[in-house]
Amino acid sequence: MREWIATIAVTAVLAGVQSVGAQTYPTRPITMVVGFAAGGPTDTTARVVAERMRVSLGQTVIIENVAGASGSLGAGRVARTAPDGYTINFGSATTHVFNGARFMRFLMTC
C-alpha cells in the first residue's frame, strides 16, 4: 500500500513539473544605469558590456547616465526601482564599496 501511495505521489509531482514552462527573458529593453558622466572610463566600459548583452540576449540595452555623488545617485536610482530585472546598475569600486565604507565610518564617528 505504501509503495502504491508513493508511486502516485511521484507521478503527481512529475506531472506538475512537466507542465511548467520556462519564461522568456528579456521581453522588453533593459536599462543600465551608469553612475558617472558620459564619455568617462566607466561609461565606456558599460557601453561595451551593453553591446555584448544586446547580442547575447537579443534585446536592446539602454544606457542611462545619472552622474553625481561619486556614483551614489545612480546606485540610489536603481535601488528605488521595482525589482523586475530590467534595471541594472553599472558602477565601480567607488559606487559599490568605498561609498558604503565612508558612510559606515561616518556613522561610527557620530
C-alpha positions, -999 to 999 in steps of 0.1 A, spaced: 0 0 0 28 24 9 45 18 -24 13 25 -43 9 58 -25 45 68 -31 41 59 -68 10 81 -71 28 110 -53 58 108 -75 37 107 -106 17 137 -95 49 157 -88 64 148 -122 32 157 -140 33 191 -124 69 197 -133 64 188 -169 36 214 -173 57 243 -160 72 262 -189 102 284 -189 96 321 -191 114 341 -218 137 368 -206 141 396 -216 108 406 -232 115 443 -232 145 466 -232 169 466 -202 180 499 -187 217 501 -175 222 530 -151 258 543 -150 266 565 -121 291 586 -139 291 611 -168 290 600 -204 324 596 -220 343 586 -189 360 552 -184 331 537 -165 306 548 -192 329 535 -220 332 501 -203 294 500 -197 287 506 -234 310 477 -244 292 454 -219 258 466 -230 266 458 -267 276 423 -257 245 419 -236 224 431 -266 239 405 -289 237 377 -262 201 385 -250 187 397 -283 172 428 -266 181 465 -265 202 477 -236 196 514 -228 224 533 -211 212 560 -187 239 582 -172 230 595 -137 262 613 -126 269 627 -92 280 619 -57 307 595 -68 281 572 -84 257 572 -54 229 589 -73 228 562 -100 231 534 -75 203 550 -54 181 553 -85 185 516 -92 178 507 -56 145 526 -57 132 509 -89 109 478 -90 130 446 -86 119 432 -120 153 425 -135 151 452 -162 170 479 -145 206 472 -136 235 493 -121 269 495 -137 294 511 -113 328 507 -99 345 501 -66 336 536 -57 299 530 -60 298 495 -46 325 495 -19 340 528 -9 308 549 -6 294 524 18 326 522 38 327 561 41 291 561 52 298 534 79 328 554 91 306 585 93 281 566 114 307 554 138 320 589 145 286 603 153 
